[in-house]
Amino acid sequence: MKRNINEYISGYVDGEGCFSVSFSKRDKFTLGWETKPSFSVSQNEDRSETLFAMQKIFKSGFMRRDISDKTLKYEVRSLNDLITKVIPHFDTYPLLSSKQKDFKLFKTICLLMKKDKHKNKKGLQKIVTLACKMNPGGKRKYSREDILKTLR
Amino acid sequence: MKRNINEYISGYVDGEGCFSVSFSKRDKFTLGWETKPSFSVSQNEDRSETLFAMQKIFKSGFMRRDISDKTLKYEVRSLNDLITKVIPHFDTYPLLSSKQKDFKLFKTICLLMKKDKHKNKKGLQKIVTLACKMNPGGKRKYSREDILKTLR
């Protein structure tokens, strides 16, 4: 039987994947903050075959080894790869859990970034607000307020 | 587009699922040990939609809430359901990671149990040995030696 690896990947990502947008303080950026979207999936190294299958399918991203907990992380950070390769996959094979909400916010932010909206104050305020609605269970280095009050 | 939920489920389980066979000391059992196969998938309660989809597809199993870490666990323990519903799914849509090795050992054990092999000493010795090859990263309450030396 011919496998439908695309559906398989969406199922895998629904369990193990993470769409996130983080912000780093960077003096050289006009507004003082860098906006960093990321799609990542971690797995124990001894069963990381699916991560390599994803890298092949998405034709983008890189692997990073976390020695502390013996996991491998597959990550796509390039905005162009996210928009042309990762996002179209999940448009066609949407997540079935509420993680789909995070994907939708992620997509919105990536498309705003493609229009350089993160490079003006109003646009970045909007992006920060959207990003802070994602992954409500996770922890953020900077709160929405931390970032908004220090935008230059 | 019509979704292929079966592939999706296999991808999800490749990341989040667990095939295991545990053993409990039980005086009322002839050999002194009960053999308990289990297929389970855990997820944060706030995105447990996929677990309910699985319960519907497999037409078996139950949900259990773990209050301590706010997860929900979907589990199938009935040998008959495992053999007639769960195992055929993963025969048709195999896992792509090395977790497939655990599935194959699990299937072998379930089929041995169906032939009541766990009810005689030699059969149970074989099953214990196979079970202890599964999920090498996980912890067991009893080691292979603990069980084998106390078989009646």
Interface residues (C-beta under 8 A of the other chain):
Chain A: M1 R3 N4 I5 N6 E7 Y8 I9 S10 G11 Y12 V13 D14 G15 E16 Q43 N44 D46 R47 S48 E49 T50 A53 T92 Y93 L96 S97 S98 K99 P136 G137
Chain B: M1 R3 N4 I5 N6 E7 Y8 I9 S10 G11 Y12 V13 D14 G15 E16 Q43 N44 D46 R47 S48 E49 T50 A53 T92 Y93 L96 S97 S98 K99 P136 G137
